[in-house]
Amino acid sequence: SLMMTFQHFVKVLIFGLIGFQFGPYMILIIGMLISGFIGTIIGSRFLTKAGGRYFKPVLNAILFLAAARLIWAGFEGLLAL
């Protein structure tokens, strides 16, 4: 977590140095920070209450759905050509 924070800080610094304007995206950035914080709290509570018994199957289902969506989007892109 600390290394990811450092990595994100370096990215923000570099983007700022090359002239990226964060102002127009500030509401989106703040929203992502808040949703990430809320997601961490919900995930921690779920993991504490449900334990490993339910966590792995739920995680696998979410990852499967995300992968299926990416595959579907790829096929849609190929068929649109």
Backbone as CSV, one residue per row, in Angstrom:
resi,resn,N_x,N_y,N_z,CA_x,CA_y,CA_z,C_x,C_y,C_z
1,SER,0.824,-1.188,0.000,0.000,0.000,0.000,0.873,1.259,0.000
2,LEU,1.925,1.232,0.782,2.823,2.383,0.832,3.531,2.575,-0.506
3,MET,3.952,1.486,-1.121,4.633,1.585,-2.412,3.681,2.074,-3.505
4,MET,2.422,1.644,-3.453,1.448,2.121,-4.437,1.205,3.616,-4.265
5,THR,1.132,4.062,-3.020,0.960,5.488,-2.754,2.136,6.275,-3.316
6,PHE,3.344,5.778,-3.088,4.540,6.428,-3.622,4.508,6.444,-5.149
7,GLN,4.124,5.320,-5.751,4.059,5.222,-7.209,3.050,6.227,-7.777
8,HIS,1.890,6.335,-7.162,0.884,7.286,-7.631,1.371,8.727,-7.459
9,PHE,2.051,8.996,-6.357,2.594,10.337,-6.137,3.589,10.702,-7.232
10,VAL,4.458,9.757,-7.586,5.441,10.003,-8.646,4.733,10.257,-9.979
11,LYS,3.682,9.482,-10.268,2.933,9.690,-11.516,2.292,11.076,-11.548
12,VAL,1.684,11.476,-10.450,1.060,12.803,-10.387,2.119,13.881,-10.585
13,LEU,3.263,13.714,-9.955,4.350,14.685,-10.085,4.820,14.786,-11.536
14,ILE,5.029,13.650,-12.180,5.512,13.656,-13.567,4.466,14.250,-14.506
15,PHE,3.206,13.841,-14.350,2.157,14.417,-15.198,2.071,15.928,-14.997
16,GLY,2.221,16.384,-13.760,2.211,17.822,-13.499,3.383,18.529,-14.154
17,LEU,4.553,17.894,-14.132,5.735,18.503,-14.741,5.626,18.601,-16.258
18,ILE,4.920,17.665,-16.887,4.790,17.739,-18.346,3.599,18.596,-18.775
19,GLY,2.894,19.174,-17.798,1.873,20.154,-18.121,0.437,19.674,-18.095
20,PHE,0.174,18.503,-17.552,-1.206,18.020,-17.492,-2.004,18.898,-16.536
21,GLN,-3.207,19.282,-16.954,-4.082,20.119,-16.134,-5.053,19.235,-15.350
22,PHE,-4.866,19.153,-14.044,-5.712,18.310,-13.201,-7.042,18.974,-12.861
23,GLY,-7.115,20.286,-12.980,-8.299,21.045,-12.584,-9.615,20.529,-13.138
24,PRO,-9.720,20.319,-14.453,-10.998,19.860,-15.005,-11.416,18.470,-14.512
25,TYR,-10.477,17.716,-14.005,-10.759,16.348,-13.566,-10.820,16.210,-12.046
26,MET,-10.765,17.337,-11.330,-10.677,17.279,-9.874,-11.887,16.600,-9.237
27,ILE,-13.096,16.859,-9.731,-14.288,16.222,-9.159,-14.214,14.714,-9.363
28,LEU,-13.787,14.286,-10.553,-13.646,12.860,-10.831,-12.577,12.232,-9.944
29,ILE,-11.459,12.910,-9.765,-10.375,12.398,-8.923,-10.846,12.253,-7.481
30,ILE,-11.532,13.261,-6.964,-12.042,13.195,-5.591,-13.063,12.073,-5.455
31,GLY,-13.944,11.929,-6.448,-14.921,10.837,-6.426,-14.260,9.471,-6.413
32,MET,-13.182,9.316,-7.189,-12.470,8.035,-7.205,-11.783,7.773,-5.870
33,LEU,-11.238,8.808,-5.257,-10.616,8.641,-3.940,-11.645,8.203,-2.897
34,ILE,-12.802,8.856,-2.906,-13.855,8.519,-1.945,-14.371,7.105,-2.185
35,SER,-14.622,6.754,-3.456,-15.139,5.409,-3.737,-14.103,4.337,-3.412
36,GLY,-12.832,4.623,-3.619,-11.785,3.672,-3.238,-11.730,3.463,-1.739
37,PHE,-11.877,4.545,-0.987,-11.883,4.447,0.472,-13.088,3.643,0.956
38,ILE,-14.269,3.945,0.405,-15.488,3.219,0.791,-15.378,1.748,0.404
39,GLY,-14.840,1.474,-0.790,-14.656,0.093,-1.225,-13.715,-0.680,-0.320
40,THR,-12.677,-0.017,0.166,-11.747,-0.664,1.089,-12.439,-1.015,2.399
41,ILE,-13.252,-0.104,2.909,-13.982,-0.365,4.155,-14.960,-1.515,3.968
42,ILE,-15.745,-1.487,2.882,-16.722,-2.552,2.633,-16.012,-3.887,2.440
43,GLY,-14.931,-3.893,1.667,-14.180,-5.126,1.435,-13.588,-5.696,2.710
44,SER,-13.064,-4.837,3.569,-12.491,-5.295,4.839,-13.564,-5.904,5.734
45,ARG,-14.720,-5.255,5.794,-15.814,-5.790,6.616,-16.322,-7.116,6.065
46,PHE,-16.452,-7.199,4.730,-16.907,-8.445,4.117,-15.922,-9.564,4.405
47,LEU,-14.631,-9.283,4.269,-13.615,-10.302,4.503,-13.597,-10.735,5.960
48,THR,-13.805,-9.787,6.879,-13.828,-10.117,8.303,-15.042,-10.967,8.651
49,LYS,-16.217,-10.588,8.135,-17.443,-11.316,8.470,-17.555,-12.639,7.727
50,ALA,-17.256,-12.634,6.446,-17.449,-13.833,5.634,-16.252,-14.767,5.709
51,GLY,-15.086,-14.215,5.933,-13.894,-15.032,5.976,-13.515,-15.537,4.590
52,GLY,-12.533,-16.417,4.563,-12.043,-16.946,3.304,-13.004,-17.878,2.609
53,ARG,-13.971,-18.392,3.348,-14.906,-19.365,2.775,-15.700,-18.764,1.618
54,TYR,-16.151,-17.530,1.763,-16.944,-16.888,0.723,-16.129,-15.943,-0.149
55,PHE,-15.013,-15.488,0.368,-14.244,-14.481,-0.357,-13.734,-14.997,-1.694
56,LYS,-13.108,-16.168,-1.684,-12.517,-16.692,-2.912,-13.563,-16.953,-3.996
57,PRO,-14.694,-17.614,-3.702,-15.696,-17.802,-4.762,-16.269,-16.485,-5.295
58,VAL,-16.489,-15.521,-4.412,-17.017,-14.226,-4.858,-15.983,-13.513,-5.729
59,LEU,-14.733,-13.529,-5.305,-13.670,-12.910,-6.096,-13.551,-13.582,-7.458
60,ASN,-13.594,-14.914,-7.478,-13.517,-15.631,-8.753,-14.684,-15.275,-9.665
61,ALA,-15.875,-15.140,-9.114,-17.043,-14.778,-9.921,-16.892,-13.374,-10.499
62,ILE,-16.424,-12.437,-9.689,-16.230,-11.065,-10.165,-15.168,-11.025,-11.262
63,LEU,-14.063,-11.738,-11.053,-13.011,-11.761,-12.065,-13.485,-12.431,-13.348
64,PHE,-14.285,-13.497,-13.218,-14.831,-14.171,-14.395,-15.724,-13.224,-15.190
65,LEU,-16.599,-12.505,-14.496,-17.494,-11.570,-15.182,-16.717,-10.440,-15.861
66,ALA,-15.680,-9.948,-15.190,-14.865,-8.890,-15.792,-14.146,-9.408,-17.037
67,ALA,-13.606,-10.620,-16.960,-12.924,-11.203,-18.120,-13.902,-11.459,-19.257
68,ALA,-15.093,-11.963,-18.937,-16.102,-12.222,-19.969,-16.504,-10.925,-20.656
69,ARG,-16.614,-9.859,-19.892,-16.967,-8.573,-20.484,-15.873,-8.069,-21.414
70,LEU,-14.612,-8.242,-21.015,-13.508,-7.829,-21.880,-13.483,-8.638,-23.172
71,ILE,-13.726,-9.941,-23.061,-13.764,-10.792,-24.254,-14.912,-10.363,-25.160
72,TRP,-16.077,-10.126,-24.576,-17.246,-9.688,-25.345,-16.963,-8.367,-26.062
73,ALA,-16.360,-7.426,-25.354,-16.034,-6.134,-25.964,-15.027,-6.311,-27.100
74,GLY,-14.091,-7.228,-26.931,-13.128,-7.500,-27.992,-13.794,-8.056,-29.231
75,PHE,-14.726,-8.994,-29.044,-15.452,-9.552,-30.182,-16.315,-8.493,-30.862
76,GLU,-16.936,-7.634,-30.065,-17.727,-6.553,-30.655,-16.854,-5.639,-31.501
77,GLY,-15.654,-5.363,-31.011,-14.727,-4.530,-31.771,-14.291,-5.192,-33.062
78,LEU,-14.062,-6.499,-33.021,-13.676,-7.219,-34.235,-14.809,-7.262,-35.246
79,LEU,-16.022,-7.463,-34.765,-17.165,-7.563,-35.667,-17.542,-6.215,-36.268
80,ALA,-17.171,-5.134,-35.601,-17.507,-3.798,-36.093,-16.608,-3.371,-37.251
81,LEU,-15.502,-4.069,-37.433,-14.570,-3.680,-38.506,-15.133,-3.932,-39.843
